[in-house]
Amino acid sequence: MNKKGSIFSYLIGIVVGFVVCFFLCNINPSIEAGWLRGIWHGSNFVPNFALSYYDGRLLKAPLHDTKYNVAWWILCVCSVIFWFNMLYSVITGFRK
C-alpha cells in the first residue's frame, strides 16, 4: 500500500471510530454499569472524551461496581495508547 493509501485508511478509521462512539456509546447515568459496559466505555474513551466537549456526555458511568472500574481503566489505557499510535502514524505519514 502506498503512503497516501495508508494515511487515508487511518483517517477513515478515526472517523468511523468517532461515528460509532457518537451513536453507540452514550452513557446512561441511571443504569448501574457492570464489567461489560466497563469494557465498552473504556474502549471508547478517546472519542467520548473528544465528544464530551460538544454535547456534555459522560466519560464514566456514575453508578458502577468494582469490576466496571477495573475494566474501564484497563481498556481506557489501551484505548489511549491505540489512538495516540494511530495519530502518530498519520502525522509521520504526512512528514515522509
C-alpha positions in Angstrom: 0.0 0.0 0.0 1.3 3.4 -0.8 1.8 6.3 1.6 -1.4 8.2 0.7 -3.5 5.0 0.9 -2.3 4.1 4.4 -2.9 7.7 5.6 -6.3 7.6 4.1 -7.2 4.3 5.8 -6.0 5.7 9.2 -8.2 8.8 8.7 -11.2 6.6 7.8 -10.6 4.6 10.9 -10.6 7.7 13.0 -13.8 9.0 11.5 -15.5 5.6 11.8 -14.4 5.4 15.5 -15.9 8.8 16.3 -19.2 8.0 14.4 -19.6 4.6 16.2 -18.9 6.3 19.5 -21.3 9.1 18.8 -24.2 6.8 18.1 -23.5 3.7 20.3 -21.6 4.8 23.4 -23.8 7.3 25.1 -23.6 6.6 28.8 -26.9 6.4 30.7 -26.4 7.7 34.2 -29.5 6.0 35.6 -28.3 2.4 34.8 -25.8 0.6 37.1 -22.9 -0.5 34.9 -21.1 -3.8 35.1 -17.9 -5.1 33.7 -19.2 -5.5 30.1 -20.2 -1.8 30.0 -16.8 -1.0 31.5 -15.1 -2.7 28.6 -17.3 -0.8 26.1 -17.0 2.6 27.8 -13.2 2.2 28.4 -12.5 1.2 24.8 -14.4 4.2 23.5 -12.8 6.7 26.0 -10.9 8.8 23.5 -13.8 9.5 21.1 -16.1 10.0 24.1 -13.6 12.4 25.6 -13.5 14.5 22.4 -17.3 14.4 22.0 -17.8 15.4 25.7 -16.8 18.9 24.8 -19.6 19.3 22.3 -22.6 17.5 23.9 -21.7 17.1 27.6 -21.6 13.4 27.6 -20.3 11.4 30.5 -16.9 9.7 30.4 -17.6 7.2 33.1 -20.9 5.8 34.4 -21.7 7.3 37.9 -23.4 4.0 39.1 -20.8 1.3 38.7 -19.2 -1.6 40.6 -15.5 -2.5 41.1 -15.5 -4.8 38.0 -16.6 -1.9 35.9 -13.9 0.3 37.3 -11.1 -2.3 36.6 -12.3 -3.0 33.1 -12.8 0.7 32.4 -9.2 1.6 33.5 -7.6 -1.3 31.6 -9.4 -0.5 28.3 -9.1 3.2 28.8 -5.3 3.0 28.9 -5.3 0.6 25.9 -7.6 2.9 24.0 -5.4 6.0 24.7 -2.3 4.1 23.5 -4.1 2.9 20.4 -5.4 6.3 19.4 -2.1 8.0 20.0 -0.4 5.4 17.9 -2.9 5.9 15.1 -2.5 9.7 15.2 1.3 9.3 15.3 1.1 7.1 12.2 -0.9 9.7 10.4 1.4 12.5 11.4 4.6 10.7 10.4 2.9 9.6 7.2 2.4 13.2 6.2 6.0 14.1 7.0 7.6 11.4 4.8 
